Amino acid sequence: MKKMKNFFVLCFVALALCISGCQKFQPATVELKECIADGKTMTGTAVITDNGGCTYFIEQGFCFSIFDTLSVSDVYTTTEVVNKSTFDEQFEWTFDLPMTDTVYYVCAYVKTNAGISYSKTEAVSTAVNN
């Protein structure tokens, strides 16, 4: 019994040392650089400005909706995965929109082992096709 207690104490000390010596561990920071809608096509570029000390990137992509509140899990938001299980400092997308003459709200996102990070949301208006 005493050996088991000593083992748990040793594990706890080792874990505490590992945690105290880690780099920062927070979601990555992503910035929406450009988003243009021309007719029914939207193109955009996003840049990861800080990896947050994370080493495992689950996915990178963008969200858009006609509503100004966006998240990957929101039922009113369309999510497009650009890269899965990769780390690219800059990623781009091209997407065919369902409607013209509409204002879409767009943001980029990055999922890492520390959580999900979103860029600022931008309003993008589509042009009317003649």
SULBEL-V389646 format. One record per run of one state. SS is the DSSP state (A for helix, B for strand, O for the rest). FROM is the first residue (numbers start at 0). LEN is the number of residues. If there is no record, write none. Layout:
ss-><SS;SS>
from-><FROM;FROM>
len-><LEN;LEN>
This chain:
ss-><O;A;O;B;O;B;O;B;O;B;O;B;O;B;O;B;O;B;O>
from-><0;1;20;28;38;40;50;56;65;77;84;89;96;102;112;114;118;121;125>
len-><1;19;8;10;2;10;6;9;12;7;5;7;6;10;2;4;3;4;5>
